[in-house]
Each structure stands twice: as structure tokens, then as C-alpha cells.
């Protein structure tokens, strides 16, 4: 309870400062931001990341990378229909003052992943294959997915055998809790990053 309250107070104070600095035209002193965010995240508000942060930034070279749901995972009526349309409702129409990168399926029937990039100030979207795929059964990522590679001994779907914690949470394919109609634990937030090699490229 206390941790949640402290987090709320901190983020509320930061939001007030960001809004004030944007109004005073002082955010141009901010270094470029690079944000990795799941489209479906009910702990860190993706909509707030866009509307309360990126929409306020000056054209300073910032980039927002959004991970779409895995549209080749056929969970059907277990998931809310709003999950499929979340991406279309998030980003303002281009041109934008920041670079927007969307990580998504090459097509709805393929697990292969592409990046769709709209440069800052541009209206045309460029698509590029990444040579990676979503693992079967993974529908979406949670806000804690990013630090964990597939070989993570606790959260990975392909754990490193040299480290054994006695349990492997990542062995069950999971999806962000706000997307599901079923409350089954096996569809909870997916905490590993199946596209972890992408972060090595970005960094």
C-alpha cells in the first residue's frame, strides 16, 4: 500500500513538472528520450506515455518504440476486443515531433516481426523485417518484460540450464492481464522479452 502511494505521489509530481516546463518552453533542455513500451500495459499507462510525455516534447530526437500485440496468437474470445484496436487509438496522426517505431507482425498470420518507423516530421511509414519472431503462444508483453531475455533462468522460456532456481515462471505463455476475459493465471503478464536481441541493436 505504501509503495503504491509513494509511486503515485512521485509520478504525479513529475507530471506536474513536465507540464509546467512544457508550458514554459523549457523542455528543449531535456536530452533525447528513448522509450520501450508495450501497447497493452495496465500498470504503466501507454496512453499517458504518449499524451502526457511524448506529445509535450520538443523536436529533440526522441523515439518511442511500441510493442504491438502478437496478432498471430489466436486467443479469440479469451481477450477483450479493445486489445486488437489499442495501437490505432494510441498515436496521434503524423507528422509528429518524435520518431515512432512499432514492433508488430509482418501479417496477422505470421509470427515474424517487422518494425514500422515514422520519422519525426514525416508522414510516410517505412517497414523493415527484423529477422525475429514471437514465440508461439505469446500474446503481449508487460511493463517488466524488457530486461529479461529468453534464456533468463527464472523468467525465460528457454532457461539457461547452468542456473536453476527450482521454478521457471516463463515456461507458461502469458499475456497482459488487462487484455483477457479469462482470469486464468496462464494468461497473466508476460514478463520476459522474446525480442530481446532488438535491444542490443538499439543500444
Wavefront OBJ file of the C-alpha trace (Angstrom):
o trace
v 0.000 0.000 0.000
v 2.732 2.484 0.991
v 4.827 1.641 -2.072
v 1.862 2.279 -4.351
v 1.137 5.613 -2.675
v 4.768 6.726 -2.885
v 4.885 5.804 -6.587
v 1.681 7.754 -7.211
v 2.956 10.853 -5.409
v 6.269 10.732 -7.283
v 4.730 10.301 -10.736
v 2.116 12.964 -10.001
v 4.835 15.445 -9.032
v 6.878 14.578 -12.126
v 3.829 15.031 -14.358
v 3.160 18.472 -12.926
v 6.785 19.460 -13.525
v 6.760 18.146 -17.108
v 3.542 20.009 -17.877
v 4.895 23.227 -16.359
v 8.207 23.006 -18.207
v 6.389 22.316 -21.484
v 4.184 25.356 -20.938
v 7.272 27.465 -20.225
v 9.035 26.122 -23.372
v 11.877 24.739 -21.280
v 11.782 21.071 -22.309
v 14.229 21.830 -25.112
v 16.947 21.448 -22.462
v 15.934 17.803 -21.990
v 18.131 15.109 -23.523
v 16.505 12.898 -26.194
v 14.346 10.135 -24.727
v 14.207 6.507 -25.872
v 11.194 4.605 -24.508
v 10.280 0.934 -24.966
v 6.609 0.378 -24.171
v 4.093 -2.429 -24.598
v 0.898 -1.309 -26.345
v -1.064 -3.373 -23.812
v 0.158 -2.425 -20.348
v -2.195 -1.917 -17.438
v 0.460 -0.965 -14.889
v 2.303 1.718 -16.855
v -0.270 3.629 -18.895
v 0.781 3.555 -22.541
v -1.708 6.294 -23.340
v -0.121 8.513 -20.680
v 3.373 7.850 -22.068
v 2.137 9.263 -25.386
v -0.229 12.059 -24.337
v 1.420 13.232 -21.112
v 5.060 12.902 -22.159
v 5.870 12.445 -25.851
v 3.191 14.842 -27.089
v 4.806 17.527 -24.914
v 8.388 17.033 -26.103
v 10.141 19.411 -28.482
v 11.746 18.003 -31.674
v 14.882 16.825 -29.861
v 15.466 13.412 -31.436
v 13.337 11.376 -29.015
v 11.982 7.955 -30.027
v 9.029 5.910 -28.801
v 9.180 2.164 -29.515
v 5.817 0.426 -29.159
v 5.423 -3.362 -28.965
v 2.118 -4.354 -30.530
v 0.196 -7.475 -29.527
v 1.175 -10.671 -31.303
v -1.612 -10.853 -33.856
v -0.733 -14.394 -34.916
v -1.598 -15.748 -31.454
v -5.201 -16.880 -31.766
v -6.713 -16.438 -28.316
v -10.076 -15.416 -29.778
v -12.832 -14.758 -27.248
v -10.496 -15.001 -24.249
v -9.308 -11.452 -25.000
v -11.078 -8.124 -24.999
v -11.812 -6.719 -28.443
v -10.243 -3.403 -27.371
v -6.850 -5.140 -27.287
v -6.843 -5.523 -31.068
v -7.546 -1.833 -31.675
v -5.335 -0.348 -28.946
v -2.478 0.600 -31.268
v -4.697 2.513 -33.676
v -6.023 4.607 -30.782
v -2.675 5.451 -29.182
v -0.607 7.565 -31.542
v -1.639 10.949 -32.885
v -1.686 11.231 -36.662
v 1.668 12.118 -38.275
v 3.638 14.270 -38.619
v 4.868 14.009 -35.032
v 7.759 15.670 -33.217
v 9.265 12.305 -32.228
v 10.325 9.139 -34.032
v 7.715 6.397 -33.674
v 8.690 2.745 -34.090
v 6.074 -0.006 -33.958
v 7.192 -3.614 -33.471
v 4.470 -5.845 -34.883
v 3.698 -8.910 -37.002
v 4.584 -8.934 -40.676
v 0.961 -10.004 -41.183
v -1.786 -11.364 -38.889
v -0.990 -14.980 -39.785
v 2.766 -14.764 -39.266
v 4.833 -14.735 -36.096
v 7.629 -12.930 -37.959
v 8.267 -9.432 -36.681
v 8.812 -6.163 -38.531
v 9.468 -2.624 -37.415
v 7.318 0.166 -38.841
v 9.062 3.511 -38.474
v 7.711 7.005 -38.929
v 10.489 9.551 -38.598
v 9.912 12.785 -36.726
v 8.231 15.282 -39.038
v 7.391 12.616 -41.628
v 4.039 11.206 -42.680
v 5.212 8.120 -44.577
v 5.876 4.888 -42.677
v 8.835 2.662 -43.544
v 8.746 -1.077 -42.811
v 11.734 -3.380 -42.248
v 11.933 -7.087 -41.376
v 13.819 -7.776 -38.141
v 14.593 -11.459 -38.645
v 12.890 -12.318 -35.352
v 9.617 -13.982 -34.383
v 7.255 -14.069 -31.451
v 7.369 -17.451 -29.701
v 4.144 -19.450 -30.159
v 1.536 -18.627 -27.524
v 2.962 -15.230 -26.502
v 0.239 -12.625 -26.948
v 1.634 -9.434 -25.413
v 4.318 -8.060 -23.140
v 4.017 -6.465 -19.716
v 5.879 -3.465 -18.347
v 8.530 -5.708 -16.729
v 9.211 -7.712 -19.893
v 12.087 -5.670 -21.218
v 15.042 -6.694 -19.005
v 14.600 -10.448 -19.368
v 15.992 -12.424 -22.343
v 14.629 -15.807 -23.416
v 17.465 -17.558 -21.550
v 16.732 -15.923 -18.173
v 16.738 -18.758 -15.616
v 13.609 -17.599 -13.788
v 11.507 -15.817 -16.403
v 12.849 -17.149 -19.717
v 11.001 -19.599 -21.934
v 14.356 -21.207 -22.765
v 16.139 -21.006 -19.371
v 19.889 -21.356 -19.039
v 20.480 -24.831 -17.526
v 23.585 -23.578 -15.698
v 21.350 -21.639 -13.283
v 18.402 -23.332 -11.587
v 16.081 -21.510 -9.180
v 13.804 -24.519 -8.807
v 10.960 -22.910 -10.746
v 10.650 -21.337 -14.182
v 7.831 -18.809 -14.373
v 8.425 -18.099 -18.049
v 7.580 -21.639 -19.098
v 3.928 -20.679 -19.425
v 2.923 -18.366 -22.287
v 1.254 -15.303 -20.834
v -0.447 -12.035 -21.828
v -1.042 -8.693 -20.109
v -3.844 -9.081 -17.579
v -5.997 -6.217 -18.805
v -6.428 -7.863 -22.210
v -8.070 -11.056 -21.051
v -11.620 -12.061 -20.205
v -10.429 -15.266 -18.536
v -8.682 -14.895 -15.184
v -6.528 -17.990 -15.696
v -3.003 -17.461 -14.333
v -1.508 -18.865 -17.521
v -2.654 -15.710 -19.344
v -1.116 -13.234 -16.880
v 1.505 -10.617 -17.797
v 4.323 -11.920 -19.975
v 7.495 -10.946 -18.163
v 10.287 -11.984 -20.485
v 11.362 -10.206 -23.651
v 11.142 -12.625 -26.602
v 12.546 -9.909 -28.860
v 15.498 -9.192 -26.561
v 18.083 -9.047 -29.423
v 16.333 -5.885 -30.620
v 17.611 -4.065 -27.538
v 21.202 -4.941 -28.361
v 20.684 -3.307 -31.775
v 19.157 -0.165 -30.265
v 21.873 0.166 -27.642
l 1 2 3 4 5 6 7 8 9 10 11 12 13 14 15 16 17 18 19 20 21 22 23 24 25 26 27 28 29 30 31 32 33 34 35 36 37 38 39 40 41 42 43 44 45 46 47 48 49 50 51 52 53 54 55 56 57 58 59 60 61 62 63 64 65 66 67 68 69 70 71 72 73 74 75 76 77 78 79 80 81 82 83 84 85 86 87 88 89 90 91 92 93 94 95 96 97 98 99 100 101 102 103 104 105 106 107 108 109 110 111 112 113 114 115 116 117 118 119 120 121 122 123 124 125 126 127 128 129 130 131 132 133 134 135 136 137 138 139 140 141 142 143 144 145 146 147 148 149 150 151 152 153 154 155 156 157 158 159 160 161 162 163 164 165 166 167 168 169 170 171 172 173 174 175 176 177 178 179 180 181 182 183 184 185 186 187 188 189 190 191 192 193 194 195 196 197 198 199 200 201 202 203
